[in-house]
Amino acid sequence: MAPLPPDLDAVIERAWQLTLRTDGFLGENEARFLGMLAACVPARGTIVEIGSFKGKSTVMLAFVAARYGLGPVVAIDPHTSPCNTDPGISAGSSTFEEFLASVKAAGLTEHVEIHREYSREIAKRWNRPIRLLWIDGDHTFRGAKEDFDLFTPHLVKDGVVALHDALNAFEGPIRVFVEEILRSDQFGAAGVVQSTAWGQLRPEDGKEFRELRMRIERRAQRMLPFVANGRRVQGLRKMAYKLARSRVPRAPISAEEWSALVSRGCTE
Ligand SMILES: C[S@@+](CC[C@H](N)C(=O)[O-])C[C@H]1O[C@@H](n2cnc3c(N)ncnc32)[C@H](O)[C@@H]1O
């Protein structure tokens, strides 16, 4: 297991203070977890963010990546509306200026590679290895699956894919997590922090983590009927949905615990 950076807690705390000032959709536990992933995923390659909105997760990722010399964060978002995750944004408006302002205010302009386009467009010419793939764009099943399918072929061994809003009422992230990560021996350790679901690509020994993934799968798959076909979760169904969700383990995990978990079975 690679040693953790000794100043990791302080770096994530500083990153969180900047992230906190940025408008967007990311809870504290999952933001800190994302920062930990940026620092600790034991692989080489790019950090790719699909869905930047006003830059909240971008700031967390880019601050940590900059601190540890891990290269710019590739931030992909057309910044157009309407958008299925943000129905409040009026048609024709854009989040691009606010995104630029957030990144600038955090002093991270040089540490973000901006692509103002749909993920499927950049996917056509993408050829770089990815060590952390953060999917927070189109939350429909079609959209999340498309992002997963187009970008995970570039995920390096031991790299991590994380999906936001897996435990919020969207069909895409939870279905991709259950069907493509938890049920696949291509992936090793997996889990959820707050509403962020993640899995580590382990094509050689993923089956050794099958029991761990199946334990989560048994609980997470109960959420699928509630969001099937993009259905809205309302009324009494909402209570049942919340009950199913409460059974999915989603507590924060420390960098030490996470690194020990993904190091299982590693010979190095
Ligand atoms: C939930 S927001 C992202 C939140 C952001 N990560 C944060 O921390 O606040 C979703 C964003 O995904 C973008 N989006 C939707 N479909 C997309 C696609 N196919 N490719 C890239 N971005 C997309 C939207 O424009 C929107 O800004």
The ligand as an SDF file (V2000), in Angstrom:
LIG
                    3D

 27 29  0  0  0  0  0  0  0  0999 V2000
  -25.6370   17.9550  -11.4030 C   0  0  0  0  0  0  0  0  0  0  0  0
  -24.8300   19.0860  -12.4370 S   0  0  0  0  0  0  0  0  0  0  0  0
  -23.1340   18.8770  -12.0070 C   0  0  0  0  0  0  0  0  0  0  0  0
  -22.8320   19.3340  -10.6380 C   0  0  0  0  0  0  0  0  0  0  0  0
  -21.3870   19.6160  -10.3450 C   0  0  0  0  0  0  0  0  0  0  0  0
  -20.5290   18.4750  -10.5460 N   0  0  0  0  0  0  0  0  0  0  0  0
  -21.2250   20.1630   -8.9590 C   0  0  0  0  0  0  0  0  0  0  0  0
  -20.3050   19.7490   -8.2270 O   0  0  0  0  0  0  0  0  0  0  0  0
  -22.0000   21.0630   -8.5810 O   0  0  0  0  0  0  0  0  0  0  0  0
  -24.9360   18.3460  -14.0080 C   0  0  0  0  0  0  0  0  0  0  0  0
  -24.2040   19.0710  -15.1140 C   0  0  0  0  0  0  0  0  0  0  0  0
  -24.0090   18.1350  -16.1500 O   0  0  0  0  0  0  0  0  0  0  0  0
  -24.0640   18.8030  -17.3800 C   0  0  0  0  0  0  0  0  0  0  0  0
  -24.3530   17.8080  -18.4130 N   0  0  0  0  0  0  0  0  0  0  0  0
  -25.5430   17.2500  -18.7440 C   0  0  0  0  0  0  0  0  0  0  0  0
  -25.3800   16.3620  -19.7390 N   0  0  0  0  0  0  0  0  0  0  0  0
  -24.0490   16.3620  -20.0340 C   0  0  0  0  0  0  0  0  0  0  0  0
  -23.2480   15.6570  -20.9780 C   0  0  0  0  0  0  0  0  0  0  0  0
  -23.7750   14.7580  -21.8090 N   0  0  0  0  0  0  0  0  0  0  0  0
  -21.9180   15.9240  -21.0120 N   0  0  0  0  0  0  0  0  0  0  0  0
  -21.3700   16.8120  -20.1670 C   0  0  0  0  0  0  0  0  0  0  0  0
  -22.0810   17.4980  -19.2520 N   0  0  0  0  0  0  0  0  0  0  0  0
  -23.4030   17.2740  -19.1890 C   0  0  0  0  0  0  0  0  0  0  0  0
  -25.1170   19.8820  -17.1960 C   0  0  0  0  0  0  0  0  0  0  0  0
  -24.9050   20.9440  -18.1020 O   0  0  0  0  0  0  0  0  0  0  0  0
  -24.9170   20.2620  -15.7210 C   0  0  0  0  0  0  0  0  0  0  0  0
  -24.1320   21.4080  -15.5870 O   0  0  0  0  0  0  0  0  0  0  0  0
  1  2  1  0
  2  3  1  0
  2 10  1  0
  3  4  1  0
  4  5  1  0
  5  6  1  0
  5  7  1  0
  7  8  2  0
  7  9  1  0
 10 11  1  0
 11 12  1  0
 11 26  1  0
 12 13  1  0
 13 14  1  0
 13 24  1  0
 14 15  1  0
 14 23  1  0
 15 16  2  0
 16 17  1  0
 17 18  1  0
 17 23  2  0
 18 19  1  0
 18 20  2  0
 20 21  1  0
 21 22  2  0
 22 23  1  0
 24 25  1  0
 24 26  1  0
 26 27  1  0
M  CHG  2   2   1   9  -1
M  END
$$$$
